[in-house]
Amino acid sequence: MAGLDPSIRLTGESGATWVVHADACTYLEIKNSRDALSRLRENGVGSTDVIDSMGRTQQRTIINEANLYRLVSRFDKHATT
């Protein structure tokens, strides 16, 4: 994962920790994040507002911990290249 920023943004929603989906995909080197998202359980997918580096509010897709584990277990580097 050379050259990638390993930062994964987290948020607390409904008393649980959620992960920004795009960050997780970048870290795991998943090129087609929409396809990856379609394979996750809908009840573990949401959205939240985040502030970007220019101070603008952006909406981001977030996934719960269970879906993060699904993402990690189903997508390895060899399957996504």
Secondary structure, DSSP 4 states (H G I P E B T S, - for coil): -TT------EEEETTEEEEEHHHHHHHHT-S-HHHHHHTS-GGGEEEEEEE-TTS-EEEEEEEEHHHHHHHHHH--HHHH-
